[in-house]
Amino acid sequence: MASLVMAAEKFRDLSQAIDVPLLDATVAAFYGTGSKEERVAADRILQDLQSNPDMWLQVVHILQHTKNLNTKFFALQEYILCGNYEAKPSWVNLVVLEGVIKYRWNALPVEQRDGMKNYISEVIVQLSSNEASFRMERLYVNKLNVTLVQILKHEWPARWRSFIPDLVAAAKTSETICENCMVILKLLSEEVFDFSRGEMTQQKIKELKQSLNSEFQLIHELCLYVLSASQRTELIRATLSTLHAFLSWIPLGYIFESPLLETLLKFFPMPSYRNLTLQCLTEVAALNFGDFYNMQYVKMYNFFMVQLQAILPPATSIPEAYANGSSEEQAFIQNLALFFTSFYKSHIRVLESTQENISALLMGLEYLINISYVDDTEVFKVCLDYWNSLVLELFEAHHNLDNPAVTANMMGLQMPLLHVMVDGLGSQILQRRQLYATPMSKLRMLMICRMAKPEEVLIVEDENGNIVRETMKDNDVLVQYKIMRETLIYLSHLDHEDTEKQMLKKLSKQLSGEDWNWNNLNTLCWAIGSISGSMMEEQENRFLVMVIRDLLNLCELTKGKDNKAVIASNIMDKPAEIGSWRSLKYVVGQYPRFLRAHWKFLKTVVNKLFEFMHETHPGVQDMACDTFLKIVQKCKRKFVIVQVGESEPFVSELLTGLPTTVADLEPHQIHTFYESVGHMIQAESDPQKRDEYLQRLMDLPNQKWAEIIGQARQSVDFLKDQDVIRTVLNILQKDIICNTKVNLGWVFMGPRLGDAKHPLGRVKLPSLG
């Protein structure tokens, strides 16, 4: 503590050169493992120093004389404590010198500005000219690079016109200096084009961009020189990384009218540079400035595909290679997905011209489909985004085929030629559909195999201890499901027969056991449910009958309660995750049009659900109750009319057997069941019948209420029992459900204890006397 007291006193006067060893000791005390008091005292001293307006003038002196890395950073940084001192402190760094650069630079005397920028430049050159010091002090050099770029934002180009020529000249003196120069150039590009918003005026940003553009020839020549002459891995990687930052904005002539593309493609087969090169090629692929460079894009793509086949043979199982690959190999697959999707979004049309180009295009799409099977969410999102846009484009052309004016406009044809070209236009669209028929067929299978999980209902306990149903609506999986569903619907419209064939073929493999597992069955059923409404009704009915037949056969063939529970949940609806198995996507519940048109089947499904309500296997009762609710919501009118061959409406038959049906259900499941029956009753248009159904629906809770009131009349203490309280709450909950969720009004009858209009008015203890 004595040294800290001395430091506090000595550091008050900064008119003389600061005592660097004492500053080292203070910084060490701050970062040390000493007492809380020592760290607090050191922090106070350092903060006082940073608040001193003359402190920045000591920066050069400190950097010249200290050997302590933390002290060097202190000279360049201001630390603001974010946490408390009981734990290891957390710090946010604000640059001392950068604070001066950002807010006071233009107010400083010219000699101070020149002195600081010259000193920082000299230190950077000194440290990066020697391999050993450059590697050892890399973190420090990086910080100095950032500081230099901040100065450049003020000084260049007006007051430092020679910066780019000076930098390029310095880069040619040493490979390590050149490597660091590449880092500075990358930082400068990122500052100007990526991070400049809010930091500089629009006029200043425009000025810097124009300067970079006008002087890029020197940078371009330096990059080509390095890539053609250097054998140093670190330098080549730094150069490729810098090019990657520049390629999105440089004039296109530097890319297509120079050896740059050929040079990049030369590095693509080399493992050390493959990912960086692929990132550069992806930036080029994403550029889209008309048709002028179409031939160069075709040449680039074809040459790329030749190289890719040698690196990653078409027969390779990409998902397996990804799963077993190193981080670099996995990054390669990720970058490959970005390259293909970027290229196709901007330039797929230019590959549809000749048979050679078409072959390369189809091979690339095959690669992308295989990449889409990789078990990585981010990779799949990249692929899915492109598949969705491609399928939408093909669908819109197909959909607008009957409207030639719309289609001609979409394809960029001249309207005066419309009447002459109608037949040819339709032919072009059909030919394009035929071109993509095989990839689209494989894409249908991809969507079926990887269909995401739709909206799910979870059974959870609320803050009051009540079991409630909670719908999960806003999550990444649901967003992915919606995109996949949209894509599969478009694919179905493009070729209903192939969609049906793919699904039934996969389902037959489930039956034969060739492709049996839970995930395959689940995703298949989600996919089948997702295309509801995309077919003509007759075709949909025929398709669904075959699906249901096979699923029911599968339910009989598969042994074990676990299997039957999952299969049954797939047939009915309600995806829910319970224990070791998941009950997944609905099929029948997603096709209400089919259910409404086939009463006997609908009744069979509902009666089967009633059977499941007695099944004690975990999760099956929840699945049955929730599926029953969804089916009733979509088909409720069917349950309140007398169907052909029936003597009474189904709702009446249901109410007769109500006690038996709900006998094995938990309270929250009974509430769901009551909500379902409430929806049925709501569909009854005859008020007299509706009241009769309501009376019968509430018979069970009324009987239970009468029993409780009878016991309470003998002893009020009976109502203090926790089980009795829960029973009362459950009775009232049924009434609340019918009123709020089904809008039937307060239907609870009670045992006629007075004239209260609501059950809450009849549960006051004084009324029991």
GUSEKE-979367 format. One line per 3 residues: number of its first residue (from 0); their letters; for each residue x, y, z of C-alpha. Coordinates in steps of 0.25 Angstrom, whole numbers, m for minus. Each point is the difference from the previous one (the first is absolute). Example, Ala and Ser with C-alpha at 12.3 -4.5 7.8 and 13.67 -1.06 7.14 Angstrom:
BEGIN
0 = as = 49:m18:31; 6:14:m2
***
This chain:
BEGIN
0 = mas = 0:0:0; 12:9:3; 4:0:m15
3 = lvm = m15:4:m4; 0:11:10; 13:5:m6
6 = aae = m5:m2:m14; m13:8:3; 8:12:4
9 = kfr = 10:m1:m11; m9:m1:m11; m8:13:3
12 = dls = 11:8:m7; 1:m4:m15; 9:12:m4
15 = qai = 12:m10:1; 2:m13:m7; m8:m11:8
18 = dvp = 7:m10:9; m2:m12:m9; 5:m11:10
21 = lld = m10:6:10; m11:m1:m10; 4:m14:m3
24 = atv = m2:m3:15; m13:7:1; m6:m8:m13
27 = aaf = 6:m13:6; m8:3:13; m12:2:m7
30 = ygt = 1:m13:m8; 6:m7:12; m6:m10:10
33 = gsk = 2:9:12; m11:5:9; m12:7:m4
36 = eer = 5:13:6; 13:0:m9; m9:m2:m13
39 = vaa = m9:11:4; 11:9:3; 8:m3:m13
42 = dri = m13:2:m8; m2:13:6; 14:5:m3
45 = lqd = m2:m5:m15; m13:7:m1; 6:13:5
48 = lqs = 11:m2:m10; m10:m2:m12; m8:12:4
51 = npd = 12:9:0; m1:8:m13; 16:m1:m2
54 = mwl = 1:m15:2; m1:m3:m15; 13:8:m2
57 = qvv = 7:m11:9; m4:m11:m10; 12:0:m8
60 = hil = 10:1:12; m8:m12:6; 0:m8:m12
63 = qht = 15:2:m2; 5:m4:14; m10:m11:5
66 = knl = 2:m14:m2; m13:m4:6; m11:m3:m10
69 = ntk = m11:4:9; 6:13:2; 1:2:m15
72 = ffa = m14:m3:m1; m3:10:11; 7:11:m8
75 = lqe = m9:m3:m11; m13:m3:8; m9:5:10
78 = yil = m6:m10:9; m14:2:6; m4:m10:11
81 = cgn = m13:m7:m3; m1:m10:12; 2:0:15
84 = yea = 13:m3:7; m4:m13:6; 2:m8:m13
87 = kps = 10:1:m10; m3:14:m7; m6:1:m14
90 = wvn = 5:12:m8; m4:8:m12; 11:5:m8
93 = lvv = 0:15:m5; 13:4:m7; 7:12:6
96 = leg = 7:4:m12; m12:m4:m9; m9:9:9
99 = vik = 10:12:m3; 0:m5:m15; m15:m1:0
102 = yrw = m4:13:7; 12:9:0; 9:m3:m11
105 = nal = m3:11:m9; 2:10:11; 14:m5:3
108 = pve = 12:8:m5; 6:m6:m13; 13:m4:6
111 = qrd = m7:m8:11; m9:m7:m11; 12:m3:m9
114 = gmk = 9:m4:12; m11:m10:5; m3:m6:m14
117 = nyi = 15:m1:m4; 3:m7:14; m11:m10:m2
120 = sev = 4:m3:m14; 15:m2:4; m4:m9:11
123 = ivq = m9:m9:m9; 12:0:m10; 10:m4:11
126 = lss = m8:m11:6; m5:m6:m13; 14:0:m7
129 = nea = 5:m11:8; m7:m14:0; 3:m2:15
132 = sfr = m5:13:5; m12:0:m9; m5:m13:5
135 = mer = 3:2:14; m6:14:0; m12:m3:m9
138 = lyv = m11:4:9; 7:14:3; 3:2:m15
141 = nkl = m15:m3:m3; m4:11:10; 10:10:m7
144 = nvt = m6:m4:m13; m14:4:5; 5:13:5
147 = lvq = 7:3:m13; m13:m2:m8; m7:9:10
150 = ilk = 10:11:m3; m2:m3:m15; m14:4:1
153 = hew = 4:14:3; 13:1:m7; m2:m7:m13
156 = par = m1:4:m11; 0:15:2; 12:1:9
159 = wrs = 7:m14:m3; m1:m1:m15; 12:m10:0
162 = fip = m6:m10:9; m4:m11:m10; 13:2:m8
165 = dlv = 8:0:13; m7:m12:5; 2:m8:m13
168 = aaa = 15:4:m1; 2:m5:15; m7:m13:m3
171 = kts = 10:m3:m11; 12:1:10; m3:m12:8
174 = eti = m10:m11:0; m4:2:15; m2:15:m3
177 = cen = m8:m4:m12; m9:m10:8; m3:11:10
180 = cmv = m3:10:m11; m10:m9:m5; m7:0:14
183 = ilk = 0:15:0; m6:1:m14; m11:m10:4
186 = lls = m3:8:13; m1:13:m9; m9:m7:m9
189 = eev = m9:m5:11; 0:14:7; m4:7:m13
192 = fdf = m10:m10:m6; m6:m8:12; 2:8:13
195 = srg = 0:15:m4; m15:2:3; m1:10:12
198 = emt = 15:2:0; 2:9:m11; m9:10:m9
201 = qqk = m5:m5:m13; 9:10:m7; 12:m6:7
204 = ike = m4:m14:m3; m2:3:m14; 14:7:m1
207 = lkq = 7:m12:6; m7:m10:m9; 4:9:m12
210 = sln = 14:0:5; 1:m15:1; m6:m2:m13
213 = sef = 9:10:m7; 13:m7:7; m5:m14:m1
216 = qli = 9:m3:m12; 12:1:9; m7:m10:10
219 = hel = m4:m9:m11; 14:m1:m6; 6:m3:14
222 = cly = m10:m11:2; 2:m6:m13; 15:1:2
225 = vls = m1:m7:14; m9:m11:m6; 10:m3:m12
228 = asq = 13:2:7; m1:m4:15; 1:m14:6
231 = rte = m3:5:14; m13:m7:5; m3:11:10
234 = lir = 2:11:m10; m8:m6:m11; m12:m3:10
237 = atl = 1:15:5; m1:4:m15; m12:m9:m3
240 = stl = m7:5:13; 3:15:m4; m5:m3:m14
243 = haf = m13:m6:6; m3:13:7; 3:8:m13
246 = lsw = m8:m8:m11; m14:4:4; 3:15:m5
249 = ipl = 12:1:m9; m2:3:m15; m4:m12:m7
252 = gyi = 12:2:m10; 10:m4:11; m7:m13:1
255 = fes = m4:m4:m14; 10:7:m9; 13:m4:8
258 = pll = 6:m14:4; m7:1:14; m11:m10:m3
261 = etl = 10:m10:m6; 9:2:12; m10:m2:10
264 = lkf = m5:m13:m7; 15:m5:0; 0:1:15
267 = fpm = m14:m7:2; 6:m14:0; 10:3:10
270 = psy = m5:m4:14; 7:11:7; m7:11:m8
273 = rnl = m13:m8:m4; m9:7:9; 5:14:m1
276 = tlq = 0:m2:m15; m14:m5:0; m5:12:8
279 = clt = 6:9:m10; m6:m8:m12; m14:1:8
282 = eva = 2:16:0; 2:0:m15; m12:m10:m2
285 = aln = m9:9:8; 3:13:m9; m11:3:m10
288 = fgd = 2:12:m9; m7:m5:m13; 4:m9:m11
291 = fyn = 13:6:m4; 9:m10:7; m9:m13:m2
294 = mqy = 10:m7:m8; 11:2:11; m10:m5:10
297 = vkm = m3:m13:m9; 15:m2:m1; 3:2:15
300 = ynf = m12:m10:3; 4:m11:m9; 15:1:4
303 = fmv = m4:0:15; m9:m13:m3; 12:m7:m6
306 = qlq = 8:3:12; m11:m3:10; m1:m14:m6
309 = ail = 14:m3:3; m1:5:14; m14:m5:4
312 = ppa = m4:m12:m10; m15:0:m3; m1:m14:6
315 = tsi = 4:6:14; m10:m1:11; 1:14:4
318 = pea = m8:m1:13; 9:m11:4; 12:7:m4
321 = yan = m5:13:8; m3:m8:12; 14:m7:1
324 = gss = 8:12:m6; 9:10:7; m4:14:3
327 = eeq = 7:5:m13; m7:m11:m8; m14:4:6
330 = afi = 3:14:m3; 3:m4:m14; m14:m6:m2
333 = qnl = m7:12:7; 8:10:m10; m4:m10:m12
336 = alf = m15:2:4; 2:15:0; 7:0:m13
339 = fts = m10:m8:m8; m12:8:6; 7:13:m3
342 = fyk = 3:m4:m14; m13:m6:m3; m8:12:5
345 = shi = 7:10:m9; 4:m8:m12; m7:m14:m1
348 = rvl = m7:5:m14; 14:1:m7; 2:m15:3
351 = est = m13:m4:m7; 6:3:m14; 8:m11:m5
354 = qen = 0:m15:3; 14:1:6; m4:11:9
357 = isa = m13:m7:4; 8:m13:4; 9:8:9
360 = llm = m13:7:6; m7:m13:3; 13:m5:6
363 = gle = 1:12:9; m15:m1:4; 3:m15:4
366 = yli = 11:5:9; m9:10:6; m11:m10:3
369 = nis = 11:m10:6; 5:12:9; m15:3:4
372 = yvd = 0:m14:7; 12:4:9; m4:0:15
375 = dte = 3:15:2; m11:10:2; 7:12:m5
378 = vfk = 4:m8:m13; m14:m4:m2; m5:14:2
381 = vcl = 9:5:m11; m5:m11:m10; m14:1:4
384 = dyw = 0:15:m3; 4:m3:m14; m9:m12:m3
387 = nsl = m12:8:5; 4:12:m10; 3:m10:m12
390 = vle = m13:m8:2; m8:13:2; 6:5:m13
393 = lfe = m4:m13:m8; m14:0:7; m3:14:m4
396 = ahh = 4:m2:m15; m9:m13:1; m11:7:6
399 = nld = 0:12:m9; 1:m9:m13; m15:3:m2
402 = npa = 3:15:0; 10:3:m11; 1:15:4
405 = vta = 4:m3:14; 10:m11:m4; 6:8:m12
408 = nmm = 3:12:10; 6:m10:10; 9:m6:m10
411 = glq = 4:14:m5; m6:m1:m14; m5:12:m8
414 = mpl = m15:2:1; m2:4:m15; 6:m14:m4
417 = lhv = m10:m7:10; m10:m5:m10; 11:m6:m9
420 = mvd = 7:m6:11; m11:m6:9; 2:m14:m5
423 = glg = 15:1:1; m1:6:14; m8:m12:5
426 = sqi = 10:m9:m7; 11:6:7; m7:m1:14
429 = lqr = m3:m14:m2; 14:m3:m5; 6:7:13
432 = rql = m9:m9:8; 5:m12:m7; 14:4:2
435 = yat = m2:1:15; m9:m12:1; 11:m10:6
438 = pms = 5:10:10; m14:4:4; m3:m15:2
441 = klr = 12:m2:9; m4:13:7; m13:m5:4
444 = mlm = 6:m12:6; 9:9:8; m11:8:5
447 = icr = m8:m12:4; 13:m6:7; 3:13:8
450 = mak = m13:6:2; 0:8:13; m9:m2:12
453 = pee = m13:9:m1; m7:8:11; 0:m9:13
456 = vli = m8:1:12; 7:m3:13; m6:m4:13
459 = ved = 6:9:11; m3:4:14; m3:15:2
462 = eng = 4:9:12; m12:m5:8; 3:m14:m2
465 = niv = m11:m3:m10; 3:m9:m12; m2:8:m13
468 = ret = 2:m1:m15; 10:10:m6; 2:2:m15
471 = mkd = 14:2:m5; m1:10:m11; 12:8:m2
474 = ndv = 13:m8:m1; 10:m3:m11; m6:m14:m2
477 = lvq = m14:5:m3; 6:11:m9; 8:m11:m8
480 = yki = m13:m9:0; m8:12:m7; 11:2:m11
483 = mre = 1:m15:m2; m15:m2:m1; m1:12:m10
486 = tli = 11:m6:m8; m6:m14:0; m14:6:m4
489 = yls = 7:7:m12; 6:m13:m4; m13:m8:1
492 = hld = m6:10:m9; 11:m2:m10; m2:m15:0
495 = hed = m11:m6:8; 2:m14:m5; 15:0:4
498 = tek = m3:6:14; m10:m11:2; 9:m11:m5
501 = qml = 12:5:9; m9:0:12; m6:m14:m2
504 = kkl = 13:m6:m4; 6:5:13; m12:m5:8
507 = skq = 1:m14:m7; 14:m1:5; m5:3:14
510 = lsg = m9:m12:m2; 10:m9:m5; 10:4:11
513 = edw = 10:4:m10; 0:15:5; m6:m2:13
516 = nwn = 4:10:12; m8:10:8; 6:12:m7
519 = nln = m3:m5:m14; m15:m3:4; m1:14:7
522 = tlc = 6:8:m11; m8:m7:m10; m13:2:7
525 = wai = 3:15:2; 3:1:m15; m13:m7:m4
528 = gsi = m8:9:10; 7:13:m6; m5:m1:m14
531 = sgs = m15:m1:4; m8:8:m10; 10:0:m11
534 = mme = m7:m11:m8; m13:m1:m7; m10:m6:10
537 = eqe = m2:m13:m8; 15:m2:m1; 2:4:15
540 = nrf = m11:m10:5; 6:m11:m8; 14:3:5
543 = lvm = m4:2:14; m8:m14:0; 13:m7:m4
546 = vir = 8:8:11; m10:m4:11; m1:m14:m5
549 = dll = 15:m2:1; 2:7:13; m11:m9:6
552 = nlc = 7:m12:m5; 13:5:5; m7:2:14
555 = elt = m4:m15:0; 13:m5:m5; 9:8:10
558 = kgk = 1:m7:13; 1:7:13; m8:11:7
561 = dnk = 11:11:m3; m2:m3:m15; m15:0:0
564 = avi = 0:13:8; 8:7:m10; m6:m5:m12
567 = asn = m14:3:5; 4:14:3; 5:2:m14
570 = imd = m14:m5:m5; m8:9:8; 7:13:2
573 = kpa = 7:6:13; 15:0:0; 5:m1:14
576 = eig = 13:m4:7; m2:m9:12; 12:m8:6
579 = swr = 7:m9:m10; m9:1:m12; m6:12:m8
582 = slk = m14:0:m5; 1:8:m13; m7:7:m11
585 = yvv = m14:m2:m3; m5:m6:m13; m15:m2:1
588 = gqy = m2:13:9; 7:8:m11; m10:m5:m10
591 = prf = m14:6:5; m6:0:m14; 2:m15:m1
594 = lra = m6:m2:14; m12:8:m2; m2:m8:m13
597 = hwk = 1:m14:6; m9:0:13; 3:m15:3
600 = flk = 14:2:0; m1:12:8; m8:m7:10
603 = tvv = 10:m12:0; 12:10:3; m8:6:12
606 = nkl = m4:m13:6; 15:m4:m2; 4:12:8
609 = fef = m10:m4:11; 7:m13:1; 14:7:1
612 = mhe = m6:8:12; 0:m12:8; 15:m4:m4
615 = thp = 9:2:12; 13:1:m9; 6:14:3
618 = gvq = m4:11:m9; m11:m8:m8; m12:6:8
621 = dma = 6:14:m2; 1:m3:m15; m14:m6:m1
624 = cdt = m7:12:7; 8:11:m8; m3:m7:m13
627 = flk = m14:m2:3; m1:15:3; 7:4:m14
630 = ivq = m9:m9:m7; m13:5:6; 4:14:m2
633 = kck = 1:m3:m15; m12:m9:m2; m9:4:12
636 = rkf = m13:1:m8; 1:m14:m4; m2:m5:14
639 = viv = m13:7:3; m8:m4:m12; m6:m14:m2
642 = qvg = 9:m8:m10; m5:m10:m10; m2:m13:7
645 = ese = 0:6:14; m12:2:9; 6:12:7
648 = pfv = 11:11:m1; 13:m5:5; 1:11:11
651 = sel = m12:m7:6; 6:m14:0; 13:6:5
654 = ltg = m7:7:12; m7:m13:4; 14:m7:1
657 = lpt = 7:12:6; 3:m6:14; 6:m12:m6
660 = tva = 8:8:m11; 7:9:10; 1:m10:12
663 = dle = 15:m2:m2; 4:15:m4; 8:10:9
666 = phq = m7:13:3; 7:8:m10; m4:m11:m11
669 = iht = m14:1:5; 0:15:m2; 5:m2:m15
672 = fye = m11:m10:m2; m11:9:5; 6:11:m9
675 = svg = m2:m9:m11; m14:m4:3; m3:15:2
678 = hmi = 4:3:m14; m10:m11:m5; m11:6:8
681 = qae = 3:14:m5; m2:m5:m14; m15:m4:3
684 = sdp = m9:10:m5; m13:m4:8; 1:7:13
687 = qkr = m9:m10:7; 9:m12:m4; 13:9:3
690 = dey = m6:2:14; m3:m15:2; 14:m4:m4
693 = lqr = 6:10:9; m8:m5:12; 5:m14:m4
696 = lmd = 14:4:m1; 0:6:14; m7:m12:7
699 = lpn = 13:m5:5; 6:13:6; m14:3:6
702 = qkw = m1:m14:6; 14:2:6; m4:14:5
705 = aei = m12:m6:7; 8:m10:7; 10:11:5
708 = igq = m11:9:5; m7:m11:7; 13:m3:8
711 = arq = 3:14:2; m14:2:7; 4:m10:10
714 = svd = 14:6:2; 5:12:m6; 14:m5:3
717 = flk = m2:m10:m11; 3:12:m10; 14:2:6
720 = dqd = 5:m13:m6; 9:2:m11; m6:m11:m9
723 = vir = m13:6:2; 5:14:m4; 6:m5:m12
726 = tvl = m13:m7:m4; m8:13:2; 10:7:m9
729 = nil = m1:m11:m11; m15:1:0; 1:16:m1
732 = qkd = 11:m2:m11; m10:m8:m9; m10:12:1
735 = iic = 11:10:m3; 4:m8:m12; m14:m1:m6
738 = ntk = m2:15:3; 14:6:m5; 5:m10:m10
741 = vnl = m13:m5:m6; m8:12:3; m12:m7:5
744 = gwv = m3:8:12; 0:m4:14; m5:m14:m1
747 = fmg = 3:m6:14; m14:m3:6; 4:m4:15
750 = prl = m10:m6:9; m9:12:0; 5:7:13
753 = gda = m7:13:m1; m1:10:m11; 15:3:m3
756 = khp = 2:1:m15; 15:m5:0; 6:m12:8
759 = lgr = 10:9:7; m12:7:7; m4:m14:5
762 = vkl = 13:m4:7; 1:10:11; 0:m7:13
765 = psl = m10:8:7; m11:m5:m10; 3:m14:5
768 = g = m6:2:14
***
